[in-house]
Amino acid sequence: MNNNQWIYLIYFSFLYAGMILLYIMIARKLQLTDVPSLRSSHKDVTITGAGFIFPIAFFLPLAFTGEFIHYRSTLTGLLLISLVSFSDDLKSVHPIIRVTVQVIAVSLLLWQTGGLFKMKPWQIVPGFILVVGIINSYNFMDGINGMNALYSIAMIGILWILKISGIYFLPVLPVFYSLISALVAFSLFNVRKKAICFSGDVGSISIAYIISLMIIQVMISTDSAVWILLFGVYGLDSVGTIVLRIIRGEKVWTPHRTHFYQYLVNERKWPHVPVSLIYASLQFLLSFILYKVGFIPALVVFFLYIVMYIWIRLQWEGSERLFGHYFKTDTNS
């Protein structure tokens, strides 16, 4: 990176760290906290909602460069989904309201990218399901220290590489400097043994929305769906967990802690940050192979991930637990 790029990163990092510190002081007085429940992976009452900086980090560089005019629909969707998510952090919002806003926001995202015009009729519904699925599965990350920040850095990092390669149409470079800086600033308070704050729904859902936008941009500009592998590792755990919950007869839309990474943290007592680093590293490796080597080698690596995922879960958790009753005291969770 040249000197100007480092200046951008340092400036934005200090700016967002200062904003988070100010928010923490306000949140402590207003008691904007996440209280642990039986399904939580943390034991302490922790400030939540610090991820409000992520939508700001996307908007500011677009405003400074004048590019916001080209992202009006996406920014509107991002504003709507962020406001509802932050409201949900403060007080539970009815699921119908959340889903309605998400559908509107995803529609605006697909309108922005041209997806609604380029997709065949039979592709529109799967497209909606894909983006809404990414957004909602991303929301579970906030329960593990470092997962949201490190995994997002891995994803934004590879998208940044795609941008500077000059191959794909993506937002202007300052957007990447800003987002990486926001994630680094947030990491200072979250990627630690005892987190000072969580991103909250506003952070996890907004960064998922932004990343979904970029992945859709790459997929449409290359007319290829292979780039869904940019979300492959966490997607594997999310889809795998959903399949297992369906087999067990559980309600898939209810809160739970049956992801594999939750098992590692809650029951095998692995530290949060190493687990998050493993997920982020595996994703970056897969994404880099996809970018540098090609789809077939990346697909082979992803297939190996699937085999390892199935084998390790069966070996460590057992078929009776995975396919029967995950928690005998809570079979409908």
URWOBEL-V347544 format. One record per pair of residues at least 6 apart in sequence whose C-alpha atoms are under 7 Angstrom apart, sorted by the first residue. I is the first residue (numbers start at 1). GAP is how many residues later the second one is. Records with the same first field share a line. If there is no record, write none. Layout:
BEGIN
I = GAP + GAP
END
This chain:
BEGIN
8 = 169
9 = 168 + 169 + 172
12 = 166 + 169
13 = 168 + 169 + 171 + 172
16 = 37 + 166 + 169
17 = 168 + 169
20 = 30
27 = 20
32 = 15 + 16 + 58
33 = 12 + 13 + 14 + 15
34 = 11 + 12 + 13 + 14
35 = 10 + 11
36 = 6 + 7 + 8 + 9
39 = 217 + 218
40 = 103
41 = 102 + 103 + 225
46 = 150 + 151 + 152
47 = 149 + 150 + 151
48 = 149 + 150 + 151 + 152
49 = 37 + 40 + 149 + 150 + 151 + 152 + 153 + 154
50 = 147 + 148 + 149 + 150 + 153
51 = 148 + 149 + 151 + 152 + 153
52 = 150 + 151
53 = 129
54 = 125 + 128 + 149 + 152 + 153
55 = 23 + 151
57 = 121 + 122 + 125
58 = 117 + 120 + 121
61 = 113 + 114 + 117
62 = 6 + 113
71 = 41
73 = 35 + 36 + 39
74 = 34 + 35 + 38
77 = 27 + 28 + 31 + 32
78 = 27 + 128
80 = 21 + 25
81 = 20 + 21 + 24 + 125
82 = 120 + 124
84 = 14
85 = 116 + 117
86 = 115 + 116
87 = 6
89 = 111 + 112
102 = 30
106 = 22 + 25
109 = 104
110 = 6
113 = 104
116 = 8
131 = 81
134 = 74
135 = 70 + 73 + 74
137 = 101
138 = 66 + 67 + 70
139 = 62 + 65 + 66
141 = 6 + 7
142 = 6 + 56 + 57 + 58 + 62
144 = 128
145 = 45 + 46 + 47 + 50 + 127 + 128
146 = 41 + 44 + 45 + 127 + 130
147 = 129
148 = 56
149 = 34 + 38
150 = 126 + 127 + 130
151 = 128 + 129
153 = 27 + 30
154 = 126 + 129 + 130
155 = 75 + 129
158 = 129 + 130
160 = 16
162 = 6
163 = 7
168 = 50 + 53
169 = 48 + 49 + 52
170 = 44 + 47
189 = 6 + 7 + 8
190 = 6 + 7 + 8
191 = 82
192 = 81
193 = 79 + 80
215 = 12
219 = 6 + 8
226 = 69
229 = 58
230 = 57
232 = 51
233 = 46 + 49 + 50
237 = 22 + 23
238 = 21
241 = 17 + 18
242 = 10
244 = 78 + 79
245 = 7
246 = 6
247 = 76
248 = 75 + 76 + 77
250 = 82 + 83
251 = 81 + 82
254 = 79
255 = 78
256 = 77
261 = 14
264 = 6
265 = 6 + 7
286 = 12 + 15
289 = 8 + 9
290 = 8
325 = 6
END
